[in-house]
Amino acid sequence: MLAKSVFDNPQLMTYLRELNERGDLAAYVDPVWNVLACNDLFREATPGLERTGSIPVWIFSADTEPILTDRATELSHSMATIRAMTGCYRAAEQTRAVYRHLCPNTEFRNAWCDDVRAAYGRDPSTPMHAIHPVTGERVSYSLTITNQSESVLLLILSPKPSPGTGTNPAVDG
C-alpha cells in the first residue's frame, strides 16, 4: 500500500514535519490525489478531507464552501486536474472511486460540462485564495507539485500575503 510506504519512509515524514515548521501545508498524494500522508498545517486547513481522503472529492464537497473565496475558479482548476488524471490513470481503481463519489454531485456534473481544459496542477503564480478554517484569516497559497516517485506526488501550499489582510480598516473593509 502506498500510504504505508510513505509512513515507513523516515525521510519523507521528516520532510513533512520540516515543511510544517516552515509554515507550508504539505501532503503526499497518489496520482489521483488521494492523500497518503500530510502535515498538521495541511490537515488543519482541509476540514472534512479525512472522510474520503480524496482531494477531488473534498474540493467538490460542502466542506470547501466556507473556505474557498473564489470557489468557481477553484472548481475549474480542480476539474482540469481531474480530466488530466482521468487521461493518465483511466484504468486505475482509484480513478473509478473518485468518479463514483463525484458523479452524483450536481456541482461536479455542471463543472464537467462547462469546461474542457485538462491540466495536471496549476501555475504557482496563480494562487488559491481561501479563508483559514481555524483562524478565519484570508490567505493565498501558491501550489507546487513535485514527483517523489512514479506513484507519489508531493503537494506544497505556500502561504502568500493575501489582498485585504493589512491593518488599515479603511482599506480592508
C-alpha positions in Angstrom: 0.0 0.0 0.0 1.3 3.4 -0.9 0.4 5.2 2.3 2.4 2.6 4.3 5.4 3.1 2.0 5.2 6.9 2.8 4.7 6.5 6.5 7.5 3.9 6.7 10.0 6.3 5.0 11.6 8.4 7.7 13.0 10.9 5.1 9.6 11.6 3.6 7.9 12.0 7.1 10.8 14.2 8.3 10.3 16.5 5.3 6.6 16.8 6.0 7.5 18.0 9.5 10.1 20.4 8.2 7.6 21.9 5.8 5.1 22.3 8.6 7.8 24.1 10.7 8.5 26.4 7.8 4.7 27.2 7.6 3.9 25.3 4.4 1.0 23.0 4.0 2.1 19.7 2.5 0.7 16.3 1.6 2.0 13.2 -0.2 -0.7 12.0 -2.6 -1.1 9.3 -5.2 -1.5 10.2 -8.9 -5.3 10.7 -8.5 -4.7 12.9 -5.4 -5.7 10.6 -2.6 -3.9 11.8 0.5 -1.2 9.3 1.6 0.2 11.4 4.4 0.1 15.1 5.3 1.4 17.6 7.8 -0.6 19.2 10.6 -1.0 22.5 8.7 -2.5 20.8 5.7 -4.8 18.7 7.9 -5.9 21.9 9.8 -6.7 23.8 6.6 -8.7 20.9 5.0 -11.6 20.1 7.4 -13.6 17.2 6.2 -10.9 15.8 3.9 -10.3 12.9 6.3 -13.7 11.4 5.5 -12.7 10.4 2.0 -9.0 11.2 1.8 -9.6 12.3 -1.8 -8.8 15.9 -2.7 -11.0 15.9 -5.8 -14.0 14.6 -3.8 -13.3 17.1 -1.0 -12.9 20.1 -3.3 -16.5 19.5 -4.6 -17.9 18.9 -1.1 -19.8 21.4 1.1 -16.7 21.4 3.4 -15.0 23.8 1.0 -17.9 26.3 0.6 -16.8 28.4 3.6 -13.1 28.1 2.8 -12.7 28.8 -0.9 -13.1 32.5 -1.6 -13.3 32.0 -5.3 -15.0 28.6 -5.4 -15.9 28.8 -9.2 -12.2 29.3 -10.1 -11.0 26.5 -7.8 -13.6 24.1 -9.1 -12.4 24.9 -12.6 -8.8 24.3 -11.7 -9.8 21.0 -10.0 -11.9 19.9 -13.0 -8.9 20.4 -15.3 -6.8 18.3 -12.9 -9.4 15.6 -12.7 -9.6 15.4 -16.5 -5.8 15.1 -16.7 -5.8 12.3 -14.1 -8.5 10.5 -16.0 -6.5 10.6 -19.1 -3.4 9.2 -17.5 -5.0 6.8 -15.0 -8.3 5.9 -16.5 -7.9 2.1 -15.7 -7.0 2.7 -12.1 -9.4 1.6 -9.4 -8.6 4.9 -7.6 -9.9 6.9 -10.6 -13.1 4.9 -10.7 -13.5 5.5 -7.0 -13.2 9.3 -7.5 -15.9 9.2 -10.2 -18.2 7.0 -8.1 -18.1 9.7 -5.4 -18.3 12.7 -7.8 -20.8 11.6 -10.4 -23.8 12.0 -8.1 -22.6 15.6 -7.3 -24.6 18.1 -9.4 -21.9 20.8 -9.0 -19.3 18.3 -10.4 -21.5 17.3 -13.3 -22.2 21.0 -14.2 -18.4 21.8 -14.0 -17.7 18.8 -16.2 -19.9 20.2 -18.9 -18.7 23.9 -18.5 -15.1 23.4 -19.5 -12.9 21.1 -21.5 -9.5 22.1 -20.1 -7.1 19.4 -18.8 -4.1 20.3 -16.7 -2.0 18.4 -14.2 -1.6 21.0 -11.4 -1.5 24.8 -11.8 0.8 27.7 -12.3 2.4 28.5 -8.9 2.0 32.2 -9.8 -1.8 31.7 -9.8 -2.6 31.5 -6.1 -5.5 29.7 -4.4 -7.4 32.1 -2.2 -9.0 30.8 0.9 -10.2 31.6 4.4 -8.3 29.6 7.0 -11.0 27.5 8.8 -9.4 27.8 12.2 -8.2 31.4 12.3 -10.7 32.9 9.9 -8.0 34.9 8.2 -7.8 35.3 4.4 -4.8 33.5 2.9 -3.5 32.9 -0.5 -1.5 29.8 -1.4 1.0 29.1 -4.1 0.8 25.4 -5.1 3.9 23.4 -6.1 3.7 19.8 -7.1 6.8 17.5 -7.2 7.1 13.9 -8.2 8.6 11.8 -5.4 8.3 8.6 -7.4 6.1 7.2 -10.2 3.2 6.8 -7.7 3.8 9.5 -5.1 3.5 13.3 -5.6 4.2 16.0 -3.0 1.8 18.9 -2.9 3.2 22.0 -1.2 0.9 25.0 -0.5 3.0 28.0 0.5 1.1 30.9 2.1 1.4 34.3 0.4 0.2 37.6 1.6 -3.5 37.9 0.6 -5.2 41.1 -0.6 -7.2 42.7 2.2 -5.1 41.3 5.1 -3.4 44.5 6.2 -4.1 46.5 9.3 -5.9 49.5 7.8 -9.7 49.1 8.3 -10.4 51.8 5.8 -8.7 49.6 3.1 -9.6 46.2 4.4 -13.2 47.0 4.9 
